[in-house]
Amino acid sequence: MPQTGNVPQQMPERTLAWEILAWAETYIVQPDGEHAGSPWRFTNEQIRFLAHWFAVDDTGRWIYSSGCLRRSKGWLMG
């Protein structure tokens, strides 16, 4: 299922991302800036990206074998 361009809006049917996201938001803190030391929070775009990155098919095999999300330094999603 090749994908080019932006991260799909629709979430994948099966993904291991929910456990990974929960762990990260529990144990990782914002390293710098005005929210330094606060629990890490993912943007909606990052959540969608990780949901697709860790998506599996009905046999448990990874759907994607490569991927890249590029944004300019300082990118803020409006």
C-alpha positions as CSV (number, residue, x, y, z in Angstrom):
1,M,0.0,0.0,0.0
2,P,2.4,2.8,-1.2
3,Q,1.5,6.2,0.1
4,T,3.0,9.5,-1.1
5,G,2.3,13.0,0.0
6,N,0.6,13.7,3.3
7,V,-0.3,11.3,6.1
8,P,-3.7,9.8,5.4
9,Q,-6.5,11.3,7.6
10,Q,-8.2,8.0,8.2
11,M,-6.6,5.8,10.9
12,P,-5.5,2.3,10.0
13,E,-7.6,-0.6,11.1
14,R,-4.9,-2.2,13.2
15,T,-1.9,-0.5,14.8
16,L,0.4,-0.9,17.7
17,A,0.8,2.8,18.1
18,W,-1.7,3.3,21.0
19,E,0.5,1.4,23.4
20,I,3.6,3.3,22.2
21,L,1.9,6.7,22.4
22,A,0.6,5.9,26.0
23,W,4.1,4.9,27.1
24,A,5.8,8.0,25.6
25,E,3.3,10.4,27.1
26,T,3.8,8.8,30.5
27,Y,7.6,8.6,30.6
28,I,8.9,11.3,28.2
29,V,9.0,15.0,29.2
30,Q,9.3,18.1,27.0
31,P,13.1,18.8,27.0
32,D,13.1,22.6,26.5
33,G,11.1,25.7,25.9
34,E,8.3,27.2,27.9
35,H,6.9,23.7,28.6
36,A,10.2,22.1,29.7
37,G,9.6,19.3,32.2
38,S,5.9,18.9,31.2
39,P,4.7,15.5,29.9
40,W,5.4,15.1,26.2
41,R,2.3,15.6,24.1
42,F,2.1,14.5,20.4
43,T,0.3,16.6,17.8
44,N,-2.6,15.1,15.9
45,E,-0.4,14.8,12.8
46,Q,2.3,13.0,14.8
47,I,-0.3,10.6,16.2
48,R,-1.7,9.9,12.7
49,F,1.9,9.3,11.4
50,L,2.7,6.9,14.2
51,A,-0.6,5.1,13.8
52,H,0.3,4.4,10.2
53,W,4.0,3.7,10.9
54,F,3.1,1.0,13.4
55,A,0.1,-0.4,11.4
56,V,-0.1,-4.1,10.9
57,D,-2.2,-6.3,8.6
58,D,-4.5,-9.1,9.8
59,T,-1.5,-11.5,10.0
60,G,0.5,-9.1,12.2
61,R,2.9,-8.0,9.5
62,W,4.0,-4.4,9.1
63,I,2.1,-2.6,6.4
64,Y,4.8,0.0,5.8
65,S,8.5,-0.8,5.6
66,S,9.7,2.7,5.1
67,G,8.5,6.2,5.7
68,C,9.5,9.8,6.3
69,L,7.7,12.8,7.7
70,R,9.6,16.0,6.9
71,R,8.8,19.5,8.2
72,S,10.8,22.7,8.3
73,K,12.5,23.6,11.6
74,G,9.9,25.5,13.7
75,W,7.0,23.9,11.9
76,L,3.7,24.6,13.8
77,M,0.6,22.9,12.7
78,G,-2.3,25.4,12.8
